[in-house]
């Protein structure tokens, strides 16, 4: 089996190459990648906020050693397109959502093949897995995994803010190899939490689903996404809005 650094390098190079050579219209900035032990006790605590159970890495791979979490940050032009109107979601944002989901699927296929050739088994998680439309939860949350892996911190808008901002999509894979996370000191990235000076994401929400105390009306948010999807039927099932991800922390941490 390959060593940890070889595994890390192979995964990053595959993700980076596939995103750079994507044949669609969406463009991304440089991806982020990190790892967390499959035995991290925080996995067992996930789902507590919604009350729904969250899967463990071992549910997908019995001898799971670690979980790889990655982030595909949208190009600045995609964010700018969705920030132009307070009410209308841009076509570019809808396309980016669908194409990034497709890219995450392709990443999963290629990474598992590359790792298999290196003697490592992996199970990729789909960008949009099983989704309960009553509880509005999924048994595997890429955002929650990203938080555990240290890719970012949760903002008041309930999005994960990374060093490349929050506008983009997360993906993850379960590996049977042990790959330790990068030794990076964690820091708060939400400007509201660092200085109390920003609630722009709350103000940007077109339906008032986000509250100043950090609570989210999930049903109201979902209704907005369904409404937007009706106007994008030619694209596919683009259940998106993303207005809260176009503020000061869209492209970089809000504290910068």
ChimeraX attribute file (.defattr): number of C-alpha atoms within 10 A of each C-alpha:
attribute: neighborCount
match mode: 1-to-1
recipient: residues
	/A:1	13
	/A:2	13
	/A:3	12
	/A:4	13
	/A:5	11
	/A:6	14
	/A:7	22
	/A:8	18
	/A:9	12
	/A:10	16
	/A:11	22
	/A:12	18
	/A:13	14
	/A:14	16
	/A:15	25
	/A:16	18
	/A:17	11
	/A:18	16
	/A:19	23
	/A:20	15
	/A:21	9
	/A:22	14
	/A:23	10
	/A:24	12
	/A:25	9
	/A:26	21
	/A:27	21
	/A:28	20
	/A:29	17
	/A:30	16
	/A:31	19
	/A:32	18
	/A:33	24
	/A:34	21
	/A:35	26
	/A:36	23
	/A:37	22
	/A:38	24
	/A:39	15
	/A:40	15
	/A:41	11
	/A:42	13
	/A:43	17
	/A:44	14
	/A:45	12
	/A:46	21
	/A:47	18
	/A:48	10
	/A:49	8
	/A:50	11
	/A:51	10
	/A:52	15
	/A:53	16
	/A:54	19
	/A:55	16
	/A:56	22
	/A:57	25
	/A:58	16
	/A:59	10
	/A:60	16
	/A:61	16
	/A:62	11
	/A:63	15
	/A:64	22
	/A:65	20
	/A:66	25
	/A:67	31
	/A:68	25
	/A:69	25
	/A:70	26
	/A:71	29
	/A:72	25
	/A:73	26
	/A:74	26
	/A:75	17
	/A:76	15
	/A:77	14
	/A:78	22
	/A:79	24
	/A:80	16
	/A:81	15
	/A:82	22
	/A:83	21
	/A:84	13
	/A:85	11
	/A:86	12
	/A:87	14
	/A:88	13
	/A:89	22
	/A:90	23
	/A:91	16
	/A:92	16
	/A:93	26
	/A:94	24
	/A:95	20
	/A:96	24
	/A:97	23
	/A:98	19
	/A:99	19
	/A:100	26
	/A:101	18
	/A:102	14
	/A:103	21
	/A:104	27
	/A:105	18
	/A:106	16
	/A:107	24
	/A:108	23
	/A:109	14
	/A:110	17
	/A:111	24
	/A:112	20
	/A:113	14
	/A:114	17
	/A:115	20
	/A:116	13
	/A:117	12
	/A:118	15
	/A:119	13
	/A:120	17
	/A:121	20
	/A:122	26
	/A:123	19
	/A:124	22
	/A:125	18
	/A:126	19
	/A:127	22
	/A:128	14
	/A:129	13
	/A:130	11
	/A:131	12
	/A:132	11
	/A:133	10
	/A:134	7
	/A:135	12
	/A:136	12
	/A:137	19
	/A:138	18
	/A:139	16
	/A:140	23
	/A:141	20
	/A:142	23
	/A:143	24
	/A:144	22
	/A:145	24
	/A:146	28
	/A:147	18
	/A:148	22
	/A:149	23
	/A:150	22
	/A:151	26
	/A:152	26
	/A:153	24
	/A:154	19
	/A:155	22
	/A:156	25
	/A:157	24
	/A:158	15
	/A:159	19
	/A:160	25
	/A:161	29
	/A:162	28
	/A:163	18
	/A:164	22
	/A:165	25
	/A:166	31
	/A:167	29
	/A:168	25
	/A:169	19
	/A:170	26
	/A:171	27
	/A:172	27
	/A:173	24
	/A:174	28
	/A:175	29
	/A:176	20
	/A:177	23
	/A:178	17
	/A:179	22
	/A:180	18
	/A:181	18
	/A:182	13
	/A:183	7
	/A:184	8
	/A:185	6
	/A:186	10
	/A:187	12
	/A:188	17
	/A:189	23
	/A:190	29
	/A:191	20
	/A:192	19
	/A:193	16
	/A:194	13
	/A:195	9
	/A:196	9
	/A:197	10
	/A:198	19
	/A:199	22
	/A:200	19
	/A:201	25
	/A:202	22
	/A:203	17
	/A:204	19
	/A:205	21
	/A:206	17
	/A:207	14
	/A:208	13
	/A:209	18
	/A:210	24
	/A:211	16
	/A:212	15
	/A:213	10
	/A:214	12
	/A:215	12
	/A:216	17
	/A:217	12
	/A:218	14
	/A:219	14
	/A:220	14
	/A:221	19
	/A:222	17
	/A:223	14
	/A:224	18
	/A:225	17
	/A:226	17
	/A:227	14
	/A:228	20
	/A:229	20
	/A:230	13
	/A:231	12
	/A:232	19
	/A:233	11
	/A:234	9
	/A:235	13
	/A:236	12
	/A:237	15
	/A:238	22
	/A:239	20
	/A:240	22
	/A:241	25
	/A:242	24
	/A:243	26
	/A:244	25
	/A:245	25
	/A:246	23
	/A:247	24
	/A:248	20
	/A:249	27
	/A:250	25
	/A:251	23
	/A:252	18
	/A:253	21
	/A:254	23
	/A:255	16
	/A:256	10
